[in-house]
Amino acid sequence: MNRLIAAAVALGGLACLLHARPLAQERVQFIVPGTPQISAVDAIKPVPRLPDGKVDLTGPWVGGGSNADIERDGGLKPGELPLLPWAQTLRESRKEENEPYTTCLPMSVPRVNPYPWKIAMTYTGKGLSHIYILHETGDAGAHRVVYMDGRGHPADPVPTWWGHSVGWFEDDTLVIDTVGYNDRFWFDSRGTPHTDQLHTIERFTRLNFGTLVNEFTLDDPGAFSRPVYLTFTATHIRPDLDLMEFICLEDNQYGIAGGFAPAQPDR
């Protein structure tokens, strides 16, 4: 009898949790399934530095960008995202199951997901030349390249998923300026759109060992009535862990297991 009562209580609790899930999703910005984060004690340790004296931004990190809703994830209140009427209508017409990410296409900027990512750096005899931003899952086998050698943007860049990124340091803040995006990716699962006029500026600042802040400027006169300023915060995962291998290529239909349909060409 005691076992039956315990089972009934457990089932009742599960039902309550499932019923409360939609409300919880409205409150939670980031859910990190199975990714152990750094302890509170270690998180407040000093910012580490590289041999050349620059701040070490390597990570791995989790969070630090948009996922479910760029407006909410970036710190804005509902309705504050200044979408143009056509962009607002398009977002309202989109369905989460049609988003390109579910068929293994790149997330792009500033999208992240509940899995780790990290920053890798390449040096030459002249110093830091490239930064690579690597996601455990979500970049469709590609990686984002940030040119740190002083070059500028090409006059007429070919539109790509990650755009053309150049970067530099302002004291301990990494600044990344990107243009040349295509208009195919979504900013979030909600379907927030953009155009190929998109220009972004990211300012990454490591506050302590466990916290990385991304001050994000979004400027797209094709889809927004004015520039948008957002703030995202990433957390260091447990230091003894690293990115795991994950393979997801276009048309691999990764999302089918979750009941997702391929993205529509006109979306």
C-alpha positions in Angstrom: 0.0 0.0 0.0 2.8 2.4 0.9 4.4 1.8 -2.5 1.1 2.5 -4.3 0.8 5.8 -2.4 4.4 6.8 -3.2 3.9 6.0 -6.9 0.7 8.0 -7.0 2.4 11.0 -5.3 5.3 10.7 -7.8 3.0 10.7 -10.8 1.0 13.6 -9.4 4.2 15.6 -9.0 5.3 14.8 -12.5 1.9 15.9 -13.8 2.3 19.2 -12.0 5.8 19.7 -13.4 4.6 19.1 -16.9 1.7 21.5 -16.4 4.0 24.2 -15.1 6.5 23.8 -17.9 5.1 26.5 -20.2 5.3 29.0 -17.4 8.8 28.0 -16.5 9.9 28.4 -20.1 8.6 32.0 -20.0 10.9 32.7 -17.0 14.1 30.8 -17.9 16.4 32.3 -20.4 18.8 29.4 -20.6 18.4 25.7 -19.8 21.7 23.8 -19.7 20.9 20.0 -19.8 23.9 18.0 -18.7 26.5 20.7 -18.9 28.2 21.1 -15.5 29.0 24.8 -14.8 31.8 26.2 -12.8 31.4 26.4 -9.0 30.5 29.7 -7.4 33.8 29.7 -5.6 35.8 29.2 -8.8 33.7 31.7 -10.8 34.8 34.7 -8.9 38.5 34.0 -9.3 40.7 36.5 -11.2 40.6 36.8 -15.0 43.3 34.6 -16.5 45.8 36.0 -19.1 47.7 34.6 -22.0 51.5 34.7 -22.2 51.3 37.9 -24.3 49.4 39.6 -21.5 46.0 39.6 -23.3 43.0 38.5 -21.4 42.2 34.8 -21.9 38.7 34.4 -23.4 39.0 30.8 -24.4 36.3 29.2 -22.2 34.5 26.9 -22.8 31.4 28.9 -22.2 27.7 28.3 -22.2 25.1 31.0 -22.9 26.1 34.5 -24.0 23.6 34.9 -26.9 20.1 34.5 -28.1 18.2 31.3 -28.3 14.5 31.1 -27.7 13.7 34.9 -28.0 16.4 37.5 -28.8 14.2 40.3 -27.3 13.9 38.6 -23.9 17.4 36.9 -23.9 19.0 40.2 -24.7 17.4 42.0 -21.8 14.5 43.9 -23.5 10.9 44.0 -22.4 8.2 42.5 -24.7 7.5 44.7 -27.6 10.7 46.7 -27.3 12.4 45.1 -30.3 11.9 47.7 -33.1 11.0 45.5 -36.0 9.7 47.0 -39.2 6.1 46.0 -40.0 7.0 43.5 -42.7 9.6 41.9 -40.3 7.0 41.7 -37.5 4.5 40.0 -39.8 7.1 37.5 -41.0 8.1 36.6 -37.5 4.5 36.1 -36.5 4.0 33.8 -39.5 7.0 31.6 -38.8 6.8 28.3 -36.9 9.5 26.9 -34.6 9.5 23.6 -36.4 10.5 25.3 -39.7 13.6 27.1 -38.4 16.8 26.3 -40.4 18.8 25.3 -37.3 16.6 22.2 -36.9 17.9 20.9 -40.3 21.6 21.4 -39.3 22.1 24.8 -40.9 24.3 27.3 -39.0 22.9 29.4 -36.1 25.0 32.5 -36.9 25.3 35.6 -34.7 24.3 36.1 -31.9 22.7 32.7 -31.6 23.9 30.1 -29.1 22.2 27.1 -27.7 22.3 25.1 -24.4 25.6 23.6 -25.3 29.2 24.8 -24.9 31.3 27.0 -27.2 34.8 28.3 -27.0 37.2 30.8 -28.5 40.4 29.6 -30.2 43.3 31.8 -31.2 46.0 31.5 -33.9 49.4 33.4 -33.7 52.1 34.1 -36.2 55.4 35.8 -35.8 53.6 39.1 -35.9 51.2 38.2 -33.1 47.5 37.3 -32.9 46.2 36.8 -36.4 42.9 34.9 -36.2 40.2 34.0 -33.7 37.9 31.1 -34.2 34.6 30.7 -32.4 33.6 27.0 -32.2 30.3 25.6 -31.1 29.8 22.0 -29.8 26.7 21.9 -31.9 25.0 24.4 -34.2 27.6 25.4 -36.8 27.0 22.7 -39.3 30.6 21.6 -39.3 31.8 25.1 -40.0 33.4 27.6 -37.7 33.4 31.3 -37.4 36.6 33.2 -38.3 37.5 36.6 -36.9 40.4 38.3 -38.6 42.7 40.0 -36.0 45.5 41.1 -38.4 44.3 44.6 -39.0 42.5 44.0 -42.3 39.2 45.7 -43.1 36.0 44.4 -44.6 35.9 43.7 -48.4 34.1 46.4 -50.3 31.4 44.0 -51.5 31.5 40.9 -49.4 29.8 37.7 -50.6 26.8 37.1 -48.2 27.5 34.1 -45.9 26.0 32.5 -42.8 28.7 34.0 -40.5 29.5 37.1 -42.4 32.9 38.7 -42.6 34.3 39.5 -39.1 37.3 41.7 -38.1 38.3 42.2 -34.5 40.6 44.1 -32.2 41.2 44.6 -28.5 40.2 47.7 -26.6 42.1 47.2 -23.3 40.6 43.9 -22.1 37.5 43.9 -24.3 37.4 42.0 -27.6 35.5 43.9 -30.2 34.2 42.0 -33.3 32.7 43.9 -36.2 30.8 41.8 -38.8 29.1 42.6 -42.1 28.2 40.5 -45.1 25.6 38.2 -43.6 23.0 36.4 -45.7 19.4 36.6 -44.7 18.7 32.9 -44.2 19.2 32.3 -40.5 16.9 33.2 -37.7 17.9 35.1 -34.6 15.9 32.8 -32.4 13.4 30.0 -32.3 10.7 32.6 -32.4 11.7 33.4 -36.0 13.0 36.9 -35.6 14.3 37.9 -39.1 16.9 40.2 -40.6 18.2 41.2 -44.0 21.6 41.2 -45.7 22.1 44.8 -44.5 22.8 43.4 -41.0 25.8 44.8 -39.3 26.8 43.6 -35.8 29.3 44.7 -33.2 30.1 42.4 -30.3 32.1 43.6 -27.2 33.2 40.6 -25.1 34.5 41.4 -21.6 35.5 38.8 -19.1 34.5 40.1 -15.7 36.1 37.3 -13.7 37.1 33.7 -14.2 33.5 32.4 -14.7 31.7 35.3 -16.4 31.8 36.7 -20.0 29.6 39.6 -21.0 28.6 40.2 -24.6 27.4 43.8 -25.3 25.8 43.3 -28.7 24.8 46.0 -31.2 22.5 45.0 -34.0 22.1 47.4 -36.9 19.9 46.4 -39.8 17.9 49.2 -41.4 16.2 46.6 -43.7 14.4 45.0 -40.8 14.7 47.3 -37.8 13.7 51.0 -37.4 16.8 51.8 -35.3 19.9 50.0 -34.0 19.3 47.7 -31.1 21.6 47.3 -28.0 21.5 43.9 -26.2 23.4 42.3 -23.4 24.1 38.6 -23.0 26.1 36.8 -20.3 28.0 33.5 -20.7 29.1 31.2 -17.9 32.3 29.1 -17.9 31.6 25.4 -17.8 33.5 23.1 -15.4 37.2 23.7 -16.1 38.1 20.0 -16.6 35.5 19.7 -19.4 35.7 20.6 -23.1 33.5 20.5 -26.2 32.2 17.1 -27.2 32.1 15.8 -30.8 28.8 16.4 -32.6 28.2 15.9 -36.3 25.2 17.6 -37.9 25.2 18.4 -41.6 22.6 20.0 -43.9 19.9 17.6 -44.9 21.0 15.2 -42.2 17.4 15.7 -40.9 18.6 15.9 -37.3 15.4 17.6 -36.2 13.2 14.8 -37.6 13.6 12.8 -34.4 11.9 15.7 -32.5 9.1 15.9 -35.0 10.5 18.9 -36.9 10.0 19.5 -40.6 12.6 20.9 -42.9 12.7 24.7 -43.2 10.6 26.1 -46.1 12.6 27.8 -48.9 10.6 31.0 -48.6 11.0 31.3 -44.8 
